[in-house]
Amino acid sequence: MAIMGHDHGAPSAAAGGGTLTGTYRKRLLWTIGISAAITLVQVVGSVLSGSLALLADAAHSLTDAVGVSLALGAVTLAQRAPTPRRTFGFYRVEIFSAALNALLLLGIFGWVLYSAVRRFSEPVEVKGGLMFAVAVVGLAANAVGLWLLRDAKDQSLNLRGAYLEVLGDALGSVAVIVGGLVIVLTGWQAADPIASLVIGLMIVPRAYGLLRDAGHVLLEATPQDMDLTEVRRHLLEEPGVLDVHDLHAWTVTSGMPVLTAHVVVAEDILRGEDHGHLLTRLQACVGDHFDIAHSTLQLEPKGHVEDGNALHA
């Protein structure tokens, strides 16, 4: 006799019936508007000043607007209720969005690198004063965006991507400010493509980290802060548990870890009335120690794993 237990407790990601990022929709909308406005100002400033660094920062700002829009779209989709065909709903859309954000950032880096190299061989006269002034406006606007997302970055991989994009754009504005000052004070025009390269290089580690984390979730790897050896040890410490096998843990979306396991228990427990209490204790164990609110545990007798009629993942 095998007994299935399923913990229907609301996952920690589901705040108010949605994902963690659902509470930040308004902030995301404001961030999109700010990024779009920065992009427009920087494009105009780049045309008037001839600055590649401003154009690179404008491209980065545009990527911010697109990336945060993707984040907002993912948040909206994630609020949809699960269906028989999509039992976890659209939570995973948030992770796809984060991965796409990272790819967009890497694409921007490639374009900046190519354009900067061309500028070294084909110099363009840049108006450093205008370049500096536009960059200051961009930095101030990015500071507002960072303030809006200050609490969100630690709540969701998707929102972390949005925050990092705005942070990167703010740092890019700093690079443009420095480049503009150098041109104003020394007339050294190479400061512009160098500032562009700095912006590009700042993009790479953030994009790589975001893509790595998104890939970890998409490959259904064990959550990074979870040690399955410890999970197994805690389960085996429960009285009546003889063995644990087919133990799997993965992440559906940020803040929503899931765990499944086959738990071999003593025969007398399965035949008695204590199996329900044991199942409750096991689910409380993984919930309390590892913050897993969504667990599926199968209680089975010793030897069940060798049963040819039993299917195991």
Secondary structure as GFF3:
##gff-version 3
##sequence-region A 1 313
A	DSSP	beta_strand	3	6	.	.	.	ID=ss1
A	DSSP	three_ten_helix	20	24	.	.	.	ID=ss2
A	DSSP	alpha_helix	25	49	.	.	.	ID=ss3
A	DSSP	alpha_helix	52	78	.	.	.	ID=ss4
A	DSSP	alpha_helix	93	121	.	.	.	ID=ss5
A	DSSP	alpha_helix	128	148	.	.	.	ID=ss6
A	DSSP	alpha_helix	157	186	.	.	.	ID=ss7
A	DSSP	alpha_helix	191	218	.	.	.	ID=ss8
A	DSSP	alpha_helix	228	236	.	.	.	ID=ss9
A	DSSP	beta_strand	241	253	.	.	.	ID=ss10
A	DSSP	beta_strand	256	265	.	.	.	ID=ss11
A	DSSP	alpha_helix	267	271	.	.	.	ID=ss12
A	DSSP	alpha_helix	275	290	.	.	.	ID=ss13
A	DSSP	beta_strand	294	301	.	.	.	ID=ss14
A	DSSP	three_ten_helix	304	306	.	.	.	ID=ss15
###
